[in-house]
Amino acid sequence: MKYIKYLLVAVAILFFTMIPASAQQNRIRGRVKFDAELAKKLGADDLGMKHYVLVILKTGAKDAAFKGKERDDILAGHMANIGRLAEEGKLAVAGPFEKNDKGYRGLYIF
């Protein structure tokens, strides 16, 4: 019985890894055409790929030291920076996390 579980998991993994492989084969066979103009417009490389950087924001050691107007001013500067980066086209996604025990506050994807 124990080995049946392992066998089922192995079959499921094999099945789900074949789906993306077949989708990739469709692209290789030319069923999905590469749009070089669109890739260039979006800042992609010759293969249509684009590099991104993921940044996870974490609460710092001095987080509790800032209160009231000082904290509000820091948050206003933070939000202004997010707006500036978005306007410049450098920011793909930004957003907060829910409260968690690791101190993670949010993320940026550049």
C-alpha positions in Angstrom: 0.0 0.0 0.0 2.9 2.4 0.8 4.4 1.9 -2.6 1.2 2.5 -4.4 1.1 6.1 -3.0 4.7 6.6 -4.3 3.7 5.2 -7.6 0.7 7.5 -7.9 2.7 10.5 -7.0 5.4 9.6 -9.5 2.7 9.2 -12.3 1.1 12.5 -11.3 4.5 14.3 -11.5 5.3 12.7 -14.8 1.9 13.7 -16.2 2.0 17.3 -15.1 5.6 17.8 -16.3 4.6 16.5 -19.8 2.0 19.3 -20.2 4.5 22.2 -20.4 6.8 20.1 -22.5 4.1 19.5 -25.1 3.2 23.3 -25.1 6.9 24.1 -25.7 7.0 21.6 -28.6 4.1 23.4 -30.2 6.1 26.6 -30.1 9.1 24.9 -31.5 7.1 23.5 -34.4 5.9 27.0 -35.3 2.3 26.8 -34.2 2.8 29.9 -32.1 4.7 32.5 -34.1 7.4 34.7 -32.6 6.5 38.3 -32.9 9.9 40.1 -33.0 8.3 43.5 -33.2 6.3 42.9 -30.0 9.4 41.5 -28.3 11.4 44.6 -29.2 8.6 46.9 -28.1 8.5 45.1 -24.7 12.3 45.2 -24.3 12.8 41.5 -24.7 16.0 39.9 -26.1 16.4 38.1 -29.4 14.6 35.0 -28.0 11.7 37.0 -26.7 12.8 36.8 -23.1 13.1 39.5 -20.5 14.9 39.6 -17.2 13.1 40.5 -14.0 14.3 41.1 -10.5 12.2 40.0 -7.5 12.6 42.0 -4.3 11.0 40.9 -1.0 10.7 43.7 1.5 11.2 42.8 5.1 10.6 44.7 8.3 13.8 46.2 9.6 15.2 46.2 13.1 14.2 49.8 13.6 10.6 49.4 12.5 9.1 50.0 15.9 11.3 53.1 16.4 9.2 55.2 13.9 5.8 56.4 15.0 3.3 59.1 14.1 4.3 61.8 11.6 7.8 60.4 11.1 6.4 57.0 10.1 3.7 58.6 7.9 6.5 60.6 6.1 8.5 57.5 5.5 5.4 55.7 4.1 4.7 58.7 1.8 8.2 58.6 0.5 7.9 54.8 -0.1 4.6 55.3 -2.0 6.1 58.1 -4.1 9.0 55.9 -5.0 6.7 53.1 -6.1 4.8 55.7 -8.3 8.0 57.0 -9.8 9.3 53.6 -10.7 5.9 52.6 -12.2 5.8 55.9 -14.3 9.4 55.2 -15.6 8.3 51.7 -16.6 10.8 50.0 -14.3 8.2 48.4 -12.0 6.1 45.5 -13.2 4.4 44.6 -9.9 4.4 45.9 -6.3 2.3 45.0 -3.4 2.0 44.2 0.3 1.9 40.9 2.1 -0.5 39.9 4.8 0.9 39.8 8.3 3.3 36.9 8.8 5.8 35.5 11.3 8.8 36.1 9.0 8.5 39.9 8.9 7.9 40.0 5.1 6.1 43.1 4.2 5.8 43.2 0.4 7.4 42.7 -2.9 8.6 44.5 -6.0 9.2 42.9 -9.4 11.4 45.1 -11.6 
